[in-house]
Amino acid sequence: MSPAPHDEGAPVAPRRARPRRRWGAALLVAAVLVLGCGAGGHAFAQAEPTGLTPFHVSLGIDSASQPQNADTAIQLLFAITLLSLAPSIILLMTCFTRIVIVLSFVRSALSLQGTPANQIIVGLSLFITFFIMQPVWNDIQRDAIQPYSAKQISGSAALGHASRHLRAFMLKQARPKDIELFVALAKMGPTAPADLPLRVVVPGFIISELRTAFQMGFLLFVPFILIDLVVATVLMSMGMMMMPPVAVSLPLKILLFVLVDGWDLVVRSVIQSFVS
């Protein structure tokens, strides 16, 4: 059966295949342009007039053309590493270590796993650290930072003044036995406390802080251990051996801690241990 003759005056229905071909051609042209820009970008840059300087973006690691470039790169890497470790180093040279360990012992003695949260303990320790170290910061601000900002002293002199105040604080809190240990390991002769280097004072101070913090933690554990023993003895005498003692002792610990205003006593004792 032959197809019907086409009438020239009749409207012709649009074909649906043409838009697809147009979109396909557009995508093909875009892909060619992208590939051309990626492969021939250098050629386009050379074809530009000399008055315009194209920028260069490198995502690789180029070898240093001169020795001073390598030295600058090493110094920059060392500075970035030091900045990332600076908060930890500064916290170890302050009273933060003792405070955060004592507060962690309080949570462990109460048999509380996640209350208070670590963020709360660390935040409270930081604010107490700022409070205790405020006189030292004031001395460093007066003798090191302000003269250096006014260009009255050099950077090495400012660092020496700041380290002198930190050294005095650490020597006041550290035990002489711990300082003498690192003086002997460093094979140093008789040295005045003001002349001791920080590489000797800082580790001795950290060991002394750990010892003091564990002593305070032991004293915190004693009353709560007595509560555990009393509760376990009462439950065994009543024949309730299947009941865990923690289910009864935990509310009693929290009640005792709240009645004696435990947080005030702990914070007060920690602060007085530095002031005295």
Secondary structure, DSSP 8 states (H G I E B T S, - for coil): -------TTS-----SHHHHHHHHHHHHHHHHHHHHHHHSHHHHHHHS-TTS-------S----SSHHHHHHHHHHHHHHHHHHHHHHHHHHTSTHHHHHHHHHHHHHHTT-SSSS-HHHHHHHHHHHHHHHTHHHHHHHIIIIIHHHHTTSS-HHHHHHHHHHHHHHHHHHHS-HHHHHHHHHHTT--S--GGG--HHHHHHHHHHHHHHHHHHHHHHHHHHHHHHHHHHHHHHHHTT-TTS-THHHHHHHHHHHHHHTTHHHHHHHHHHHHHH-
